[in-house]
């Protein structure tokens, strides 16, 4: 079965009037959306179809998220969060599944957690069970990822430094859980964009304009081309 036949529902937790956990001006809802945006890109690169619960800082009820995922018949429900605690020493990543998890949910959580740990987390808090709405009401395997504590300075540094690596780890875990081959992405090629700002029929005019542009501190060169003369 091809990757394009699989649909992943990405739930960036909180949003709008519900910022989630807040610490030193940093909002969980913003971090969740940052990760979701990168994750969507990486999942699509694998040929997977992605549905985003939200793409901006908007209000969205829990029921509307699960209703949307269920209506779309998504194959997986991935909910993204940051943890918080009154003691700023608390740290690490953990993944939650429903209190009566299926083998598919447990397998998905373990695959993702293993790869996040390989990237590097302060502590691996493992897979836990909880009666959260998005886990209980989703009709497909669902996991809730708590990617570090927003109340811990080092966890925040790791989140920012490893955002792309964490996204790749989650994608690898998803592919492994679905039995799909993970395709390594090619390194982007360097691209040069050239902008033409003038075209002259008289060479002297072209040379004068070239000197003007160079005098502005801009790199410029002249190319001569022949064009058919209208008769």
Buried (B, 14 or more C-beta within 10 A) or exposed (E): EEBEEBBBBBBBBBBEEEBBBBBEEBBBBBBBBBBBBBBBEBBBEBEBBBBBBBEEBEEBEBEEBBEBBBEEEBBBBBBBBBBBBEEBEBBBBBBBBBEEBEEBBBBBBBBBBBBBBEBEBBBBBEBEBEEBBBBBBBEBBBBBBBBBBBBBEBBBEBBEEBBBBBBBBBBBBBBBBBEBEBEEEEEEEEEEEEEEEEEEEEEEEBEEBBEEBEEEEEEBEEEEEEEEEEE
